[in-house]
Amino acid sequence: MSTPALSELLKLPSETRAELAMALWESLSTTERDAALSLSPAQAAELDRRWTEHLNNPASAIAWEDVLRQLRA
């Protein structure tokens, strides 16, 4: 059985692509999932820095709706 090329899979309807993505994710073991989501020390440090910054100044946060609006502009 041949595997469809990514370009062919991307032509599938969005609902089918989402179902396929979920099926692929769910096919991974816990160890594989953890490895896929692991952060480098630099990434973890950056998240810690940003979280500390937010705790020190929560008013600096931007609402998700505003972020989306800016991205779509």
C-alpha positions, 0 to 999 in steps of 0.5 A: 500500500502506498502512502499519499504524498503530503500535497495530496493529503492537504487537498482533503477537506478540513474535517478529514485533515483534522481527523487524520491529524488526531488519529496520527497524534493518538497513535503515538505512545506517551513516550513519543508524545512527551518527546515531541513536546519536550522543550529545550533548556532555552525554550523552558527558560524563555517561558519562565521569563515570560511567565515571571514578566506577566506575573509582575505586570499582568496589565501588559497582556494582550487579549487573544481576540486582539492578537488574532485581529492584528494577525489578520490585518 
